[in-house]
Amino acid sequence: MPNRLSGETSPYLLQHANNPVDWYPWGEEALQRAKDEDKPILLSIGYSACHWCHVMERESFENEAIAALMNEHFVSIKVDRE
């Protein structure tokens, strides 16, 4: 199931559009949700050619149990550093 990154134009953000993490792109919607729900922001910054970004995706962001914890306790924001 696609998350909020599915409408983005960045190739890096689109790579994460089908992660089980409820990713937000950087913007007012994410910041407001964090404020409204009194949740910390989990900020992940990366780029398409970053080897370790892909490792983190495979080992953490594609893991259903980890994603469930992230979704419950954080507002997760994904940023393309490029």
Stockholm file with secondary structure:
# STOCKHOLM 1.0

chainA/1-82         MPNRLSGETSPYLLQHANNPVDWYPWGEEALQRAKDEDKPILLSIGYSACHWCHVMERESFENEAIAALMNEHFVSIKVDRE
#=GR chainA/1-82 SS CCCGGGGCCCHHHHHTTTSSSCCEESSHHHHHHHHHHTCCEEEEEECTTCHHHHHHIIIIITCHHHHHHHHHHCEEEEEECC
#=GC SS_cons        CCCGGGGCCCHHHHHTTTSSSCCEESSHHHHHHHHHHTCCEEEEEECTTCHHHHHHIIIIITCHHHHHHHHHHCEEEEEECC
//
